[in-house]
Amino acid sequence: MLETLNINLTAILPEILLTALALCVMALDLIMRRGASRLVLGYLSIIGLLIILPVSCVSVIDGAFYGGMVKADGFSAYFNAIFIIAAIFTILISMDYLKRVNINKGEYYYIVLFATLGMMVMAASNDLVNLYVGLELMALSFYVLVAIRTASSKSVEAALKYFVLGALSSGVLLYGISFTYGVAGTTNFTEIAFQARRVTILDPYLLLAIVFIIVGFSFKIALFPFHLWSPDTYEGAPTPIAALLSVGSKAAAFAAFMRVFLVALPVYQPHWSRIFWGLSAATMLYGSVVAISQKNIVRMLAYSSIAHAGIIMIGFLVTSDMGAAGVMYYLLVYAFMNIGAFTVVTLFIRSSGRGESIRDYRGLAVRHPWLAFVMSIFLVSLAGIPPTGGFTAKFFILSSAINAQYYWLAVIGVVSTAISLFFYAKVIFYMYLSEPDALTEGTAGGAAGGADRDLPIMSSATCNIVLVAAAVGTVLLGIYPTPFIDMAIKAVKPFFLT
């Protein structure tokens, strides 16, 4: 029996260490005095994640473990690196943010760790049941994190919307999993692929299962028209959580997509690719067009995230090692440039509500040239302008689409990118070519009083670490992408050997 299970603790060592870290942070939070600063929990979480990061990168073993439910391959290691980097950045910027908005809750840190654990379980899953467990662990953690500002009605409302739609999508996904089990008699990806190849005619119930699974995961990625939760949730959530949600949740869902459709259901590619073609095209155009009218920068980044999801979907559609590697490389670049942009936004956000409007960035280059400079790097990369990582990632995705003869989808991707230049350039225009508002100009000089005292931007050491690391990563991935792309190609090669 034990031989059949193929138990190997090394295969799940990163998950074991992260679970132990989360439990240690939880225990320490329980024994700390009420009212004591919880910053030590943040530092402990960061140190633990920095130790787990190299462990996750080297814990690569061939084969499936625990009854075929878990894989510790290069694919999961690559995504684990994205999740852990995103979690480290999130905790670093949260330490300053939580202090400024008067949130002294230790559970914030270990729930972030549990959300990261759920992402890692999803990326390593080789079974639909294990995948669903990881998905729910991640989703439940985010429901709590979005609502952690209990005094804010906007935060609670955002969490409620996210919870209701998230529960609905989880139910739809579970319905698709049940249909898959009913047809294949198994939830293991490898065995599902074997059963699908044995059938000479298309099974309508399996096609129905594919539709339900697509709908369930499309919600997590915020593909149109399953995006309705995204702008409100991003706006209502604590800004660092919005950053992690936009990067981590999206990357985990794409990892699950690739496991399910490239490993378990490649035989049905001609059918599910048609659905993804329409979703990708509609998502790119909708996200880009609607983002133009946004006056709130968090909502603008939310619609930008929707548009990026559509572009990433192109690489998934190509169904080749180059396309799949493009998805993984894009998500790595996206982690740096998007969290970097959210970090700058985090420095603006105050409990008074100021800092959310794009107009608040007027004259930023005069008042805070360093913030304006790094924000410009992140926005230029999000727009896909060389020599940043965003340009390389989009070029890699669109060129793979052309090679696969998805010409119209590539054209839509280029049009979407061109449209996005407008709303990214608008922020840069405000920062460099507009005069500061009287309110922000006065507070920048420290002369304002009353309700405006919380407006000056005080860059903390932790936020500066994130800004430097994110800016370096964004530029480095643009001018020297080869080793990261090679690692991604090597990680997905086994998907296309059968």
VEXDREN-2710 file (C-alpha; in Angstrom, 1 decimal):
% VEXDREN-2710
k/r/px/py/pz
1/MET/0.0/0.0/0.0
2/LEU/2.8/2.4/0.9
3/GLU/4.6/1.6/-2.3
4/THR/1.4/2.5/-4.3
5/LEU/1.1/5.8/-2.5
6/ASN/4.8/6.6/-3.3
7/ILE/5.3/8.8/-0.3
8/ASN/8.2/11.2/-0.7
9/LEU/8.5/14.1/1.8
10/THR/11.1/15.8/-0.4
11/ALA/8.4/16.3/-3.1
12/ILE/6.3/18.4/-0.7
13/LEU/9.1/19.9/1.4
14/PRO/8.3/23.5/0.3
15/GLU/4.7/23.0/1.3
16/ILE/5.7/21.4/4.6
17/LEU/8.0/24.3/5.5
18/LEU/5.5/26.9/4.5
19/THR/2.8/25.2/6.7
20/ALA/5.2/25.1/9.6
21/LEU/6.1/28.8/9.1
22/ALA/2.4/29.8/9.0
23/LEU/1.7/27.8/12.2
24/CYS/4.7/29.3/14.0
25/VAL/3.5/32.8/13.1
26/MET/0.0/31.9/14.3
27/ALA/1.3/30.6/17.6
28/LEU/3.5/33.6/18.2
29/ASP/0.6/35.9/17.5
30/LEU/-1.5/34.1/20.1
31/ILE/1.2/34.5/22.9
32/MET/2.0/38.1/22.1
33/ARG/0.5/40.7/24.4
34/ARG/-2.7/42.5/23.2
35/GLY/-1.8/45.8/21.7
36/ALA/1.8/44.9/21.0
37/SER/3.2/45.6/17.6
38/ARG/2.9/42.7/15.2
39/LEU/5.8/43.8/13.0
40/VAL/7.9/41.0/14.3
41/LEU/5.4/38.6/12.6
42/GLY/6.1/40.2/9.3
43/TYR/9.8/40.0/9.7
44/LEU/9.5/36.3/10.7
45/SER/7.3/35.6/7.7
46/ILE/9.8/37.3/5.3
47/ILE/12.8/35.4/6.8
48/GLY/10.9/32.1/6.5
49/LEU/9.9/32.8/2.9
50/LEU/13.5/33.7/2.0
51/ILE/14.6/30.3/3.3
52/ILE/11.8/28.4/1.5
53/LEU/12.4/30.1/-1.9
54/PRO/15.7/28.2/-2.7
55/VAL/14.3/25.0/-1.2
56/SER/11.3/25.2/-3.6
57/CYS/13.6/25.7/-6.6
58/VAL/15.7/22.6/-5.9
59/SER/13.0/20.3/-4.7
60/VAL/12.4/18.9/-8.2
61/ILE/11.9/15.2/-8.5
62/ASP/10.6/13.1/-11.5
63/GLY/7.4/11.2/-11.1
64/ALA/4.1/11.5/-9.3
65/PHE/3.7/11.0/-5.6
66/TYR/1.0/10.3/-2.9
67/GLY/-1.0/8.2/-5.2
68/GLY/-0.3/10.3/-8.2
69/MET/-1.8/13.4/-6.7
70/VAL/1.3/15.5/-6.4
71/LYS/4.1/16.4/-8.8
72/ALA/7.3/18.2/-7.8
73/ASP/8.6/19.0/-11.2
74/GLY/10.2/22.1/-12.8
75/PHE/6.7/23.5/-13.6
76/SER/5.7/23.6/-9.9
77/ALA/9.1/24.9/-8.9
78/TYR/8.9/27.8/-11.4
79/PHE/5.4/28.8/-10.2
80/ASN/6.5/28.4/-6.5
81/ALA/9.2/31.0/-7.1
82/ILE/6.5/33.4/-8.5
83/PHE/4.2/32.8/-5.5
84/ILE/6.9/33.2/-2.9
85/ILE/8.4/36.4/-4.5
86/ALA/4.9/37.9/-4.6
87/ALA/4.3/37.0/-1.0
88/ILE/7.6/38.5/0.2
89/PHE/6.8/41.7/-1.7
90/THR/3.3/41.8/-0.3
91/ILE/4.4/41.4/3.3
92/LEU/7.1/44.0/2.9
93/ILE/4.7/46.7/1.7
94/SER/2.1/45.5/4.2
95/MET/4.2/46.3/7.2
96/ASP/4.2/50.0/6.5
97/TYR/0.6/50.0/5.1
98/LEU/-0.9/48.3/8.2
99/LYS/0.8/50.8/10.5
100/ARG/-0.6/53.8/8.5
101/VAL/-4.2/52.5/8.3
102/ASN/-4.2/51.5/12.0
103/ILE/-4.5/47.7/11.5
104/ASN/-2.6/45.8/14.1
105/LYS/-3.8/42.2/13.4
106/GLY/-1.3/39.4/13.5
107/GLU/-3.7/37.1/11.6
108/TYR/-3.0/39.2/8.5
109/TYR/0.5/37.7/8.1
110/TYR/-0.3/34.0/8.5
111/ILE/-3.3/34.2/6.3
112/VAL/-1.1/35.6/3.6
113/LEU/1.1/32.5/4.1
114/PHE/-1.9/30.2/3.9
115/ALA/-3.0/31.9/0.7
116/THR/0.5/31.3/-0.7
117/LEU/0.3/27.7/0.4
118/GLY/-2.9/27.2/-1.5
119/MET/-1.3/28.6/-4.6
120/MET/1.6/26.2/-4.3
121/VAL/-0.7/23.2/-3.8
122/MET/-2.6/24.2/-7.0
123/ALA/0.7/24.4/-9.1
124/ALA/1.9/21.0/-7.8
125/SER/-1.5/19.2/-8.2
126/ASN/-1.8/16.2/-10.6
127/ASP/-5.4/15.5/-9.4
128/LEU/-8.6/17.4/-9.6
129/VAL/-9.4/16.8/-5.9
130/ASN/-6.0/18.1/-4.7
131/LEU/-6.3/21.0/-7.1
132/TYR/-9.7/21.9/-5.6
133/VAL/-8.3/21.8/-2.1
134/GLY/-5.5/24.2/-3.0
135/LEU/-8.0/26.5/-4.7
136/GLU/-10.3/26.7/-1.7
137/LEU/-7.4/27.3/0.7
138/MET/-6.3/30.2/-1.4
139/ALA/-9.8/31.5/-2.0
140/LEU/-10.9/31.4/1.7
141/SER/-7.7/33.1/2.7
142/PHE/-8.4/35.9/0.2
143/TYR/-12.0/36.3/1.4
144/VAL/-10.7/37.1/4.9
145/LEU/-7.8/39.3/3.7
146/VAL/-10.1/41.5/1.6
147/ALA/-12.4/42.1/4.5
148/ILE/-9.7/42.6/7.2
149/ARG/-10.4/46.3/7.3
150/THR/-13.6/45.6/9.2
151/ALA/-14.1/49.3/9.9
152/SER/-14.3/50.1/6.2
153/SER/-17.7/49.5/4.6
154/LYS/-16.1/49.5/1.2
155/SER/-13.8/46.6/2.3
156/VAL/-16.6/44.6/3.7
157/GLU/-18.8/45.1/0.7
158/ALA/-15.9/44.1/-1.6
159/ALA/-15.3/40.9/0.4
160/LEU/-19.0/40.1/0.3
161/LYS/-19.2/40.4/-3.5
162/TYR/-16.0/38.4/-3.8
163/PHE/-17.3/35.7/-1.5
164/VAL/-20.6/35.3/-3.2
165/LEU/-19.2/35.1/-6.7
166/GLY/-16.3/33.0/-5.6
167/ALA/-18.6/30.5/-3.9
168/LEU/-20.6/30.4/-7.1
169/SER/-17.6/29.8/-9.3
170/SER/-16.3/27.1/-6.9
171/GLY/-19.6/25.3/-7.1
172/VAL/-19.5/25.5/-11.0
173/LEU/-15.9/24.1/-11.0
174/LEU/-16.9/21.3/-8.6
175/TYR/-19.8/20.5/-10.9
176/GLY/-17.3/20.2/-13.8
177/ILE/-15.0/18.0/-11.7
178/SER/-17.9/15.6/-10.9
179/PHE/-18.8/15.3/-14.6
180/THR/-15.1/14.5/-15.3
181/TYR/-15.1/11.8/-12.7
182/GLY/-18.3/10.4/-14.0
183/VAL/-16.9/10.0/-17.5
184/ALA/-13.3/9.0/-16.7
185/GLY/-13.8/7.2/-13.4
186/THR/-10.8/9.0/-12.0
187/THR/-9.7/12.5/-11.0
188/ASN/-6.0/11.9/-11.8
189/PHE/-4.8/14.1/-14.7
190/THR/-2.7/11.3/-16.3
191/GLU/-5.5/8.8/-16.1
192/ILE/-8.1/11.2/-17.4
193/ALA/-5.8/11.8/-20.5
194/PHE/-5.6/8.0/-21.0
195/GLN/-9.3/7.6/-20.8
196/ALA/-10.0/10.5/-23.1
197/ARG/-7.7/8.9/-25.8
198/ARG/-9.4/5.6/-25.5
199/VAL/-12.8/7.0/-26.6
200/THR/-13.2/7.2/-30.3
201/ILE/-16.1/9.6/-30.3
202/LEU/-16.5/12.8/-28.4
203/ASP/-18.2/12.4/-25.0
204/PRO/-20.9/15.2/-24.6
205/TYR/-20.6/14.9/-20.8
206/LEU/-16.9/15.5/-20.9
207/LEU/-17.4/18.5/-23.1
208/LEU/-19.9/19.8/-20.6
209/ALA/-17.4/19.2/-17.8
210/ILE/-14.8/21.2/-19.8
211/VAL/-17.3/24.1/-20.1
212/PHE/-17.9/24.1/-16.3
213/ILE/-14.2/23.9/-15.5
214/ILE/-13.4/26.8/-17.9
215/VAL/-16.1/29.0/-16.2
216/GLY/-14.8/28.1/-12.7
217/PHE/-11.2/29.0/-13.4
218/SER/-12.1/32.0/-15.6
219/PHE/-13.5/33.7/-12.5
220/LYS/-10.2/33.3/-10.7
221/ILE/-8.3/34.8/-13.7
222/ALA/-11.0/37.5/-14.2
223/LEU/-11.6/36.7/-17.8
224/PHE/-14.5/38.6/-19.4
225/PRO/-17.4/38.2/-18.7
226/PHE/-16.4/36.6/-15.3
227/HIS/-14.5/39.7/-14.2
228/LEU/-17.3/41.5/-12.3
229/TRP/-15.8/40.9/-8.9
230/SER/-12.3/42.2/-9.8
231/PRO/-12.6/46.1/-9.9
232/ASP/-14.7/46.3/-6.7
233/THR/-12.6/43.8/-4.8
234/TYR/-9.3/45.5/-5.8
235/GLU/-10.7/48.9/-4.7
236/GLY/-12.1/47.7/-1.4
237/ALA/-9.3/45.3/-0.4
238/PRO/-6.1/46.5/1.4
239/THR/-3.8/47.7/-1.4
240/PRO/-1.1/45.1/-0.7
241/ILE/-3.7/42.3/-0.9
242/ALA/-5.0/43.7/-4.2
243/ALA/-1.4/43.4/-5.5
244/LEU/-1.1/39.7/-4.3
245/LEU/-4.6/39.0/-5.6
246/SER/-3.7/40.3/-9.0
247/VAL/-0.5/38.4/-9.3
248/GLY/-0.7/35.3/-7.1
249/SER/-4.3/34.3/-7.7
250/LYS/-3.9/34.8/-11.5
251/ALA/-0.7/32.8/-11.6
252/ALA/-2.2/29.9/-9.6
253/ALA/-5.2/29.8/-11.9
254/PHE/-3.1/29.7/-15.0
255/ALA/-0.9/26.9/-13.5
256/ALA/-4.1/25.0/-12.9
257/PHE/-5.4/25.7/-16.4
258/MET/-2.2/24.3/-17.9
259/ARG/-2.2/21.2/-15.7
260/VAL/-5.8/20.4/-16.6
261/PHE/-6.0/21.2/-20.3
262/LEU/-2.4/20.5/-21.4
263/VAL/-2.0/17.3/-19.4
264/ALA/-5.5/15.9/-18.8
265/LEU/-7.5/17.1/-21.8
266/PRO/-5.1/17.7/-24.8
267/VAL/-7.3/15.4/-27.0
268/TYR/-10.1/17.9/-26.7
269/GLN/-7.9/20.9/-27.7
270/PRO/-9.8/21.7/-31.0
271/HIS/-12.9/22.2/-28.9
272/TRP/-11.8/24.1/-25.8
273/SER/-9.4/26.3/-27.8
274/ARG/-12.5/27.8/-29.6
275/ILE/-13.9/28.9/-26.2
276/PHE/-10.6/30.3/-25.1
277/TRP/-10.1/32.2/-28.3
278/GLY/-13.3/34.1/-27.7
279/LEU/-12.6/34.7/-24.0
280/SER/-9.1/35.9/-24.8
281/ALA/-10.1/38.4/-27.5
282/ALA/-13.1/39.8/-25.5
283/THR/-11.0/40.1/-22.3
284/MET/-8.2/42.0/-24.0
285/LEU/-10.5/44.5/-25.7
286/TYR/-12.8/45.0/-22.7
287/GLY/-10.1/45.4/-20.1
288/SER/-8.2/48.0/-22.2
289/VAL/-11.2/50.0/-23.3
290/VAL/-12.9/50.3/-19.9
291/ALA/-9.6/51.1/-18.2
292/ILE/-9.4/54.4/-20.1
293/SER/-12.4/55.9/-18.3
294/GLN/-11.2/55.0/-14.8
295/LYS/-10.3/57.9/-12.4
296/ASN/-9.4/55.6/-9.5
297/ILE/-5.9/54.2/-10.1
298/VAL/-6.7/50.9/-8.3
299/ARG/-9.6/50.3/-10.5
300/MET/-7.5/51.3/-13.5
301/LEU/-4.9/48.7/-12.5
302/ALA/-7.8/46.2/-12.0
303/TYR/-9.0/46.6/-15.6
304/SER/-5.4/46.6/-16.7
305/SER/-5.0/43.2/-15.0
306/ILE/-8.1/41.9/-16.9
307/ALA/-6.5/43.0/-20.2
308/HIS/-3.2/41.3/-19.3
309/ALA/-5.1/38.1/-18.5
310/GLY/-6.4/38.1/-22.0
311/ILE/-2.9/38.4/-23.5
312/ILE/-1.5/35.7/-21.3
313/MET/-4.4/33.4/-22.5
314/ILE/-3.0/33.7/-26.0
315/GLY/0.2/31.8/-25.0
316/PHE/-2.0/29.1/-23.4
317/LEU/-4.0/28.8/-26.6
318/VAL/-0.9/28.1/-28.7
319/THR/-0.5/24.7/-27.0
320/SER/3.2/24.4/-27.6
321/ASP/6.3/24.5/-25.4
322/MET/7.0/28.0/-26.6
323/GLY/3.5/29.2/-25.9
324/ALA/3.3/27.6/-22.4
325/ALA/6.7/29.0/-21.6
326/GLY/5.5/32.4/-22.7
327/VAL/2.7/32.2/-20.2
328/MET/5.1/31.3/-17.4
329/TYR/7.6/34.0/-18.3
330/TYR/4.9/36.6/-18.6
331/LEU/3.5/35.8/-15.2
332/LEU/7.1/36.2/-13.7
333/VAL/7.5/39.6/-15.3
334/TYR/4.0/40.6/-14.3
335/ALA/4.8/39.8/-10.6
336/PHE/7.5/42.4/-10.6
337/MET/5.9/45.2/-12.6
338/ASN/2.4/44.9/-11.2
339/ILE/3.4/44.6/-7.5
340/GLY/5.9/47.5/-8.1
341/ALA/3.1/49.7/-9.4
342/PHE/0.8/48.7/-6.4
343/THR/3.7/49.5/-4.0
344/VAL/3.8/53.1/-5.3
345/VAL/0.0/53.2/-4.9
346/THR/0.3/51.8/-1.4
347/LEU/2.5/54.8/-0.4
348/PHE/-0.3/57.2/-1.5
349/ILE/-3.2/55.4/0.2
350/ARG/-4.3/56.9/3.5
351/SER/-7.2/56.2/5.8
352/SER/-8.8/59.5/4.7
353/GLY/-9.3/58.0/1.2
354/ARG/-6.8/60.3/-0.5
355/GLY/-4.3/58.8/-2.9
356/GLU/-6.8/56.7/-4.9
357/SER/-7.4/59.2/-7.6
358/ILE/-5.1/59.4/-10.6
359/ARG/-5.2/63.2/-10.1
360/ASP/-3.3/62.7/-6.8
361/TYR/-0.2/61.9/-8.9
362/ARG/-0.1/65.4/-10.4
363/GLY/3.4/66.8/-10.1
364/LEU/4.8/63.7/-8.4
365/ALA/8.1/64.1/-10.3
366/VAL/8.6/67.5/-8.6
367/ARG/7.7/66.3/-5.1
368/HIS/9.0/62.8/-5.2
369/PRO/11.2/62.2/-8.3
370/TRP/12.3/58.7/-7.1
371/LEU/8.7/57.5/-6.9
372/ALA/7.8/59.0/-10.2
373/PHE/10.8/57.4/-11.8
374/VAL/10.1/53.8/-10.6
375/MET/6.3/54.2/-11.3
376/SER/7.2/55.2/-14.9
377/ILE/9.3/52.0/-15.2
378/PHE/6.4/49.9/-14.1
379/LEU/3.8/51.6/-16.2
380/VAL/6.1/51.5/-19.3
381/SER/6.6/47.8/-18.7
382/LEU/2.8/47.2/-18.3
383/ALA/2.3/49.0/-21.6
384/GLY/4.8/46.7/-23.3
385/ILE/7.5/49.3/-24.2
386/PRO/11.2/48.1/-24.6
387/PRO/13.6/47.5/-23.0
388/THR/11.4/46.4/-20.1
389/GLY/10.3/42.9/-19.3
390/GLY/6.7/43.7/-20.3
391/PHE/7.8/44.2/-23.9
392/THR/9.8/41.0/-24.0
393/ALA/6.9/39.0/-22.5
394/LYS/4.3/40.4/-24.9
395/PHE/6.6/39.9/-27.9
396/PHE/7.2/36.3/-26.9
397/ILE/3.4/35.7/-26.5
398/LEU/2.4/37.4/-29.7
399/SER/5.2/35.9/-31.8
400/SER/4.2/32.4/-30.6
401/ALA/0.6/33.2/-31.6
402/ILE/1.8/34.2/-35.1
403/ASN/3.8/31.0/-35.4
404/ALA/0.7/29.0/-34.5
405/GLN/-1.3/31.0/-37.1
406/TYR/-3.5/32.8/-34.6
407/TYR/-3.2/35.9/-36.7
408/TRP/-6.4/37.6/-35.7
409/LEU/-5.7/37.0/-32.0
410/ALA/-2.3/38.5/-32.4
411/VAL/-3.8/41.5/-34.1
412/ILE/-6.3/42.0/-31.3
413/GLY/-3.4/41.7/-28.8
414/VAL/-1.5/44.5/-30.6
415/VAL/-4.6/46.7/-30.7
416/SER/-5.3/46.1/-27.0
417/THR/-1.7/47.0/-26.2
418/ALA/-2.0/50.2/-28.3
419/ILE/-5.2/51.2/-26.4
420/SER/-3.5/50.5/-23.1
421/LEU/-0.8/53.1/-23.9
422/PHE/-3.3/55.8/-23.4
423/PHE/-4.3/55.1/-19.8
424/TYR/-0.7/54.3/-18.7
425/ALA/0.6/57.4/-20.4
426/LYS/-2.1/59.5/-18.6
427/VAL/-0.5/58.6/-15.2
428/ILE/3.0/59.5/-16.5
429/PHE/1.6/62.7/-18.0
430/TYR/0.2/63.7/-14.6
431/MET/3.4/62.9/-12.8
432/TYR/5.8/64.8/-15.1
433/LEU/3.8/67.4/-17.1
434/SER/1.1/68.6/-14.6
435/GLU/1.4/71.0/-11.8
436/PRO/0.7/69.6/-8.3
437/ASP/-2.8/70.3/-6.9
438/ALA/-2.8/73.0/-4.2
439/LEU/-3.7/70.4/-1.6
440/THR/-1.0/67.9/-2.4
441/GLU/1.6/70.7/-2.9
442/GLY/0.9/72.1/0.5
443/THR/1.1/68.8/2.3
444/ALA/4.3/67.9/0.4
445/GLY/5.9/70.8/2.1
446/GLY/4.6/69.8/5.4
447/ALA/2.5/73.0/5.9
448/ALA/-1.0/71.6/5.8
449/GLY/-3.0/70.7/8.8
450/GLY/-6.1/69.1/10.0
451/ALA/-7.4/66.3/7.8
452/ASP/-4.5/66.7/5.4
453/ARG/-1.7/65.8/7.8
454/ASP/-1.9/62.2/6.7
455/LEU/-1.1/63.0/3.0
456/PRO/2.7/63.4/2.9
457/ILE/4.3/60.4/1.3
458/MET/6.8/58.8/3.6
459/SER/8.7/56.1/1.8
460/SER/9.5/53.4/4.3
461/ALA/12.6/51.2/4.1
462/THR/10.5/48.1/3.4
463/CYS/8.7/49.7/0.5
464/ASN/11.9/51.1/-0.9
465/ILE/13.3/47.5/-0.9
466/VAL/10.3/46.3/-2.9
467/LEU/10.6/49.3/-5.3
468/VAL/14.3/48.7/-6.0
469/ALA/13.8/44.9/-6.3
470/ALA/10.8/45.2/-8.6
471/ALA/12.4/47.9/-10.8
472/VAL/15.6/45.8/-11.2
473/GLY/13.6/42.7/-11.9
474/THR/11.4/44.5/-14.5
475/VAL/14.4/45.9/-16.4
476/LEU/16.6/42.8/-16.0
477/LEU/13.9/40.5/-17.4
478/GLY/13.6/42.8/-20.3
479/ILE/17.3/43.0/-21.3
480/TYR/18.3/39.5/-20.2
481/PRO/15.3/37.2/-20.6
482/THR/17.1/34.1/-22.0
483/PRO/17.8/32.1/-18.8
484/PHE/14.3/32.7/-17.5
485/ILE/12.7/31.7/-20.7
486/ASP/14.9/28.6/-21.0
487/MET/13.9/27.5/-17.5
488/ALA/10.2/27.9/-18.5
489/ILE/10.7/25.9/-21.7
490/LYS/12.5/23.2/-19.8
491/ALA/9.7/23.1/-17.2
492/VAL/6.9/22.6/-19.7
493/LYS/8.7/20.2/-22.1
494/PRO/7.1/17.1/-20.5
495/PHE/3.7/18.4/-21.2
496/PHE/4.2/18.0/-25.0
497/LEU/6.1/14.7/-25.1
498/THR/3.1/12.5/-25.2
END
